[in-house]
Structure formats: structure tokens, C-alpha cells
Amino acid sequence: MIDKKIYLFKNIFMNRKKVFLIILLLRFSSYSYWEWTPQTKKWINPKYAVKDTSKEQFEYAEQFRKNGDIESSIREHKKLLKHYPKSEYAASSCFILGNIYKEKGDYKKAFDYYQKIVEEYPSSPLVISAIKLQSEIAEKRLTVNRGLFSGIFKNTEEKAKFMNKVIENSPYEAEVVNRMFKLANFYYNVKEYDKGIEVLDKIIKNFSETTYAEEAKFLKIKYSLNSISEVSFDTDTIEEIKQLINEFLIEYPNSKFKDEIKSIEIALNDKEAEKYYQIAKYYERAGKKKSAIYYYKKLITLFPDTKYGKIANEKINKGM
């Protein structure tokens, strides 16, 4: 009986010893990725180690990039930003990371690293270049509707927010007005006319004494015309556009947009005439002849040269 107990005890002890040895071996096998540092008296994995100075860290990261090991370069530049965020090399690491992600096609990450330069290192000489590269990315957002970008940017504001941010970053830069026009044009193309007009109003306000203001005022008239609903009779909007046209022709009598303004006036008359025509047709279908005749005659008086004015004239002559 005693021998049996001794056997069981030895068996248990040996099994525990095996488990302990396995754990010990696993633990020490992991040290093949670690190094002992006398300074800290700790085991440190080189993958997570950082160099003693920001200069050394930057050069270490760049060596990987020069050797074509882009992922390691990304890792080391990110370590520089983490451990030396205020160093003279931080903005450069941001810029390099932005360029790497731009080349990889990850435009959102690239934009964010450029933005980090603008926000955290505003005195860096790289700010202007960063904003320029942001602008290139933002323009892609405004023009690309399929492929890579379609899955990332699902709505108008997602596509426009990057250009809005670029404009916010450089409100007094010479290129900002061109970026504002591109943003306004984007809103026009996606039929967000009110948002496009908001951008144009900012151009008119900020560049009031330039030819940009003239173009912005012309485009505002154009956008306003297109904003008129096809199903509602909005006389207030029509009157506002007429007022804008009058003011424009007084302020810029020799404008290069003069002929286009005249075309807009004709289109505006057609739209207004169409509204009166739809009302007249409604009363005609409803059997309210007097009301229909009233609006047909109004058409003839106000818009005789439009196609609706001519239709109205025919209807009155034939007694409807």
C-alpha cells in the first residue's frame, strides 16, 4: 500500500515537473526576440524599442524606407511620433508617413498625417506642401465616384469635407479661391445648390474687390435658377433671382458673362411662364374656365414670347 502511494506521488511530481519545464522552455524560447539592456535592466523586444535620440530614430526609420522595407519604416516613424512628438523630426516623420500612405492608396490616412502637421506643427516649413497634397487628395474625392473611393465616401458631405478642411487650413492662401470654386462646382454637379451658393457667398465676401467676386455672383444666379423646384411655384425665389440679375448688370455692365446672364433671363421667364401654365391647366382640367382664362391671359401679357405664352394665346383665340 505504501509502495503504491509512493508511486503515485512520484508520478504526480514528475508530471508537474514536465509541465513546469514546458512552461519554462516556452518562456525562454520567446527571449529569442528580446534583448537584455543594462541601462534599464529589462528584457526589451527590439520591435518595440526606440532609439536614444529623435535623430537616430528618424535615420533608423529612413534606412528601412531606403532599403524598400516600407512596413518597418512606417513602424519606426510612428515610434518617433509617439516617443519624440515635440522633436524637430516629428513633422518630417508625419510628412513621410503621409507620402507613404498616399503612394499605397490609403488617402484618408495620408490626409490625416498631413493634417497632423497643420495642427501640431504649424511653424514647420512643410505645412504649405502638406496642404497642397491635401488639396490633391480632396480634388480626387470631389471627382471620383466609383472604385476605391465609393466604398469609403458614401455621401456628399463625406466627399466634400476634405476640401472644406483644406479651405479651412489655408483661408488666405492664393490657391484657396480656386479650391472654393471647385467645391462650389462639386455641389452644383450633385444638385446641392444651396450648399454651393453658401460657398459662393464666402467668395463674394472674402474677395469682394476682385474678378472672383464677379464670377461668384454670376454662378450664384446660375445655381439659384437651377434650385427652383420643378413641382412648386416659388415666386419669391424667382423675384430674388431677378433682383440678383438686375444688380449684376448694373455692377458689371460689360461683364464677360453678360450673354449668359441674358440666356438665364430667358430661361427664368420660361420657368415662370411654365408655372402659370400649370396653374391654368389645373383650373382647365377642374372645369373652372374663368380661373383658367385668367391665368392664360396673364401668360399672354407677361410672357408673350415664351412657348407657354404662345400656347396660351392659341387657347384664348380658340375659346379653349
Helices and strands as residue ranges (DSSP letters): H 2-29, G 30-33, E 35-37, E 42-44, H 54-66, H 70-83, H 90-104, H 107-120, H 127-143, H 148-152, H 156-169, H 176-189, H 193-206, H 211-227, H 235-251, H 258-285, H 289-302, H 307-317
